[in-house]
Amino acid sequence: MKKRVYITVLSVLSLLATFVLLGCMEKAFPNDDLDFYWRLDRIEYRDGVNFQGTPCEYKDVDDIMFGFARHMVMIEAPGLSQQHGITTQIGDSIKLDYSIYNNPALKDRLQDCGLDSVVSVFRIEYPDRQRMVLSGKKTVLRFRKW
């Protein structure tokens, strides 16, 4: 009888300890909506002029991919080796920071991907589960989950 009570108490304590530990753990990816591989579909220029100064309202894109995981972003694009940046999420906005690279030519290649500089801030919207919109000062980037 004592053995049964002892086993029951130990079982309850181990279950309680498991629930407490699971409740204290931080999620690996705090923003499950953002964390994924996204295909850039369209770059819209807010003032109707692209980064080269040519009149252009938008540019349809089909070969640029953004990958988000935890506090990192990776861009894959033709003519651009995989570039990894740091993300910082502030409320409904996100900062993409590529200043870790000491490469002045990187800004021009990032502009082909819709980023106006090596440090860009965008407002995040999710119209539905398969689409994401990043709205910045100069561009609006429209994505689709890959």
C-alpha positions in Angstrom: 0.0 0.0 0.0 2.8 2.4 0.9 4.6 1.6 -2.3 1.5 2.4 -4.4 1.1 5.8 -2.6 4.8 6.5 -3.1 4.6 5.7 -6.9 1.4 7.9 -7.2 3.0 10.8 -5.5 6.2 10.5 -7.6 4.1 10.3 -10.8 2.1 13.4 -9.9 5.3 15.3 -9.0 7.0 14.3 -12.3 4.0 15.4 -14.3 3.8 18.7 -12.5 7.5 19.3 -13.0 7.1 18.5 -16.8 4.2 21.0 -17.2 6.1 23.7 -15.3 9.2 23.2 -17.5 7.2 23.2 -20.7 5.3 26.4 -19.7 8.6 28.2 -19.0 10.3 27.5 -22.3 10.4 30.2 -25.0 9.2 29.3 -28.4 12.1 28.6 -30.8 10.5 30.9 -33.4 8.5 33.7 -31.8 6.8 34.7 -35.0 5.4 31.6 -36.7 3.7 33.8 -39.4 7.0 35.3 -40.6 9.3 32.2 -40.2 9.3 30.6 -43.6 10.6 30.8 -47.1 8.9 33.5 -49.1 8.9 34.2 -52.8 8.9 37.9 -53.8 6.2 38.5 -56.4 6.2 42.3 -56.8 8.1 45.4 -55.9 5.9 48.5 -55.9 7.6 51.9 -55.8 5.7 54.4 -53.7 6.7 57.6 -55.6 6.5 55.9 -59.1 10.2 56.0 -59.6 12.6 53.1 -59.1 16.0 53.3 -57.4 17.7 54.1 -60.7 15.5 57.2 -61.1 13.5 55.7 -64.0 9.7 56.2 -63.9 8.2 52.8 -62.8 5.2 52.0 -60.6 6.0 48.4 -60.0 8.2 45.5 -61.0 7.0 41.9 -61.2 9.6 39.5 -59.8 9.7 35.7 -60.0 13.3 34.7 -59.0 14.0 36.3 -55.6 13.5 34.3 -52.4 13.5 35.6 -48.8 14.0 33.1 -46.0 13.2 34.1 -42.4 14.2 32.1 -39.3 14.3 33.4 -35.8 16.4 36.7 -36.0 17.9 36.1 -39.5 16.9 36.7 -43.1 18.5 35.3 -46.1 18.0 36.6 -49.7 18.6 34.4 -52.7 18.6 36.2 -56.1 20.3 35.9 -59.4 23.6 37.8 -59.4 23.5 38.0 -55.6 25.2 35.4 -53.6 23.2 34.3 -50.6 23.1 37.3 -48.2 22.3 36.8 -44.6 21.0 39.7 -42.5 19.7 40.3 -39.0 16.1 40.9 -38.3 14.7 42.9 -35.4 11.0 42.9 -34.9 9.4 46.0 -33.3 5.6 45.7 -33.0 4.2 45.4 -36.4 7.5 46.4 -38.1 10.7 44.6 -39.0 14.2 45.9 -39.6 16.3 44.0 -42.1 20.0 44.8 -41.4 22.7 43.9 -43.9 25.3 46.3 -42.5 27.4 43.3 -41.2 28.9 43.2 -44.7 31.5 45.8 -45.4 30.6 45.9 -49.1 29.6 49.2 -50.8 28.3 47.4 -53.9 25.8 45.4 -51.8 23.4 48.3 -51.6 22.9 48.2 -55.4 22.2 44.5 -55.4 19.8 44.8 -52.5 17.9 47.5 -54.4 17.2 44.9 -57.1 15.4 43.0 -54.3 13.3 46.0 -53.2 15.5 47.1 -50.2 16.4 50.8 -50.3 19.5 50.5 -48.2 21.6 48.0 -46.2 19.3 48.7 -43.2 15.6 48.9 -44.1 12.5 49.1 -42.0 9.2 47.6 -43.2 5.7 47.3 -41.7 4.4 43.7 -41.9 0.9 42.7 -43.0 -0.5 39.2 -43.6 -3.6 39.5 -45.8 -4.0 35.7 -45.5 -1.9 32.7 -44.5 -0.2 32.5 -47.9 0.7 36.1 -48.5 2.8 38.8 -46.8 3.3 42.5 -47.5 6.3 44.5 -46.3 5.7 48.3 -46.6 8.7 50.6 -46.4 9.4 54.2 -47.1 10.1 53.8 -50.8 8.8 50.3 -51.7 6.0 47.8 -51.0 7.1 44.2 -51.3 4.5 41.6 -51.9 5.4 38.0 -51.1 3.8 34.5 -51.4 4.7 31.5 -49.2 6.9 29.1 -51.1 
